Amino acid sequence: MKSPSHILKGLAIFFIFAVSLAQADSPLPATISPYFKVPAEFDGKLGPQRSPLLFNDGREVKTAEDWVKRREEIKSIWHGLMGEWPPVIEKPKLEILETTHRESFTQHHIRLQ
């Protein structure tokens, strides 16, 4: 099995790829589109990270059901490294520390539990 850092790097690449696919349908403004392209020296070079679409035993993820199982496997590794997620705070305390009125909006500096 690869080290946890290899797994986390692979997950990061996977999520970046997934976000880019999700946004592929909406064209970017011409002024910023050059900044969303992979530099030529990195194009097509994903690195030595293990694919997140492989189970720990080497089997490939081929179906949606496989992905549900693989996701649980990834989550188990993550929780082993980072610990379990704490329970969601149902009603977090919000405190406004400072309010600044600007041009056409109001800016709040807040503290959120």
N, C-alpha and C positions, 0 to 999 in steps of 0.2 A: 504494500500500500504506500502511496506517496505521502510525503509529509503534509501536515496541516497547512503550511504556507502555500504549497503547490495547489491544494484543494481550494483555498481561498482565492488565489490568483485566477484559477480556472473559473470559479464562480463569478468573479468580477468581470472577466472577459465575456462570459455568457450573458450576464445582465446588460452589459453595454451593448452587445450584439442584439439582444431582445428589444431594448429600447430603440435602437436605430431602426430595426424592422418595423416596430410599431409606428414610428414617425415617418416612414418612407412614403406614405400616401400624401402627406402634406408638404408641398414644395417650400423650400426656404427662400427668404428674400435674397436677391442677388448680392446685396451688400454683406451678408454674413455667410452665404453658402460655401465660400472657399475655406472657412474655418471649421467646417464639418466634414472635411475630407481627410483621409489617412495620408500622412506624408509618404512620398514615394518610397523612401528607404524602409518603411514599415509595412507597406501594402502587401497583403497576402502572407505576412509573417506573424503567426499567432503565438509563437513561443513554444516552450517545451511543456506547457501545462497539460494535464490530463483533461480530456473532455468531460464536462459535467453530464454528458449523455451516456456515460458508461457506469454501470453498477460497480460496486466495490469488487465483485467477483469477475468483472470483465465483460459481462453481458451488455449488449446495447439496449438503450431505451428505444422502443419501436412504436409504442402506442401511448395513448393518453393514460391508460391504466398503469403502464410501465412508469410514466413520469410521476404519477401519484406516489408509487412505491419508491422511486429514486429520490423524490423530494423528501420523503420521510427519512431516507438513508442520509441525505445531506443534512437535514435538520438534526438528526441524532449526532452526527459528527460535530456540527456547530455547537450544539448544547454541551457536548463533551468537552469542547475547547473553552467555551465562554460561560457555561452554566445555563440553567433554565431561564427563560424569560420571566420577569416578574409579572404579577397580575396587572391588567390594564386598570389605570386609575379612572374610575367612572366619572367623577366630578372634580377635575383638577382645579386647584386654587389659582386664580389669575390675579396678579397685582400689577397695576399701572404705576410705573416708577416715575415716568416723565412724559409730558405731552407737548408736542411742538406743532404749531399750525404753520404749514408751508403753503406755497402757491395755491393749488387747488385740492390739497389733501391734508390730512392730519396724521402725524407720525407719533406712534406710541412706543416708548421703551418699556417693555413688560418683563415680568418674572412669572414663569409658568411652572407650576409644580410638576 
